[in-house]
Amino acid sequence: MATRQGSVSNLDEGTYIVVWEGLLQSSADVGTEVALAHWGRVCVQVVGTFSTGGEVTLQGSNDGTTWGALHDPQGTDLAIQNSEPLEVRENPRYIRPSVTGGDGSTDLDVYLLVSKA
């Protein structure tokens, strides 16, 4: 398992974007966790080559050790298999992406937009 570093950019006052690039299924990559609990809204989008069965699960943790799947507003696990932007229901202390499906061609970038509003 490889851990990919995320980069945080300030888009404007009260809005940030976190980007994890080059998440691969071949090494079952996860992204470094980011602390986001003080933000009110979270939206995720995954882009790149999903390939056969490509999937990213967005995970949350309050202790930075024990991770569980996050959900959309309807309560469905965020097991993302396409590039549709999705709202995140929970607001844990830490969030990270994890590649949970795909093949040797799966290569994904995860964009997490957080804002106060």
Secondary structure, DSSP 8 states (H G I E B T S, - for coil): --EE-EEEEEEETTEEEEEEEEEETTTT-EE--EE-TT-SEEEEEEEEE--TT-EEEEEEESSSSS-EE-B-TTS-B-EE-SS--EE-----SEEEEEEEE--TT-EEEEEEEEE--
